[in-house]
Amino acid sequence: MIFKVLYQTSAETTPKRETTESLYLEAETKEDAIQLVENNTDYNIEFVEPLEGKALEYEQQSVNYKLTTF
């Protein structure tokens, strides 16, 4: 399944909507997606959203859509 992970690049700063970034990755479960990000980055995860169907199609049309691999 594809997940969209919203995060801040630093866990030491206060999260702001304006500085929230996102990445897309493939994992079996939401927990697996969280573990992948936590084990491979210093990002402060805000939200993890599973994408499927129309939501996935919509995100795939974005110029920013790229699957991240660790």
N, C-alpha and C positions, 0 to 999 in steps of 0.2 A: 504494500500500500504506500502511496505517496503522502508525505506529511509536509505541511508548511510550518516552519518554526520562526516565531517572532522573537527577537532578542535584542539586547543591548551589548555593545562590544566590550564593555567593562562592567564587572560586578561591583566596582568600587564607587561608581557614580549613581546618582539618583536617576531612575528611569524617566525618560521624557518621550512623549509620543513622537516628537519631531526627530528624535535620534534612533527610533526603533528601526531595525533592519530585519530582513527575512531571508531565509534559505529554504530550499526544498530538498528533501531526501527520501529515499526509499527504505522502509523498515517493516518488519512483521507487525509490530504493535507500537502504540504511542510510547510505552515505557522503553522499548528498544530505541526509538527515535531520540528520546531524552538522553538515554545512556550514551548513544553515539556522539551527540553534541557535547555532553559533559566530559566524556573521556578524551575528546580530541580538540577542545577549544577552551578558552576562558570566558566564554560568553555567558551573560546573565539571561537565561531563558525566561521569557514573559508568558508565552502561550504556544501550544502545539495543537495544530488543527489537521485532522485527517481530510484528505481531498479525494473525492471520487465523483463520477458522473459529470454533471454540468459544471460544478465548481472546479473540478480538475481541468476540464476543457477550457474554461474561462482563464484560469491561471496559466495554462500552457500557451495561450495567445499573447501573453505579456512578453515584452522584450527582455524583462528581468528573469524570466523562467529559465532555470538551469539546475539540473539535479546535482547536488553536492555529494561527493564520495569521500570517504575517510579511509 
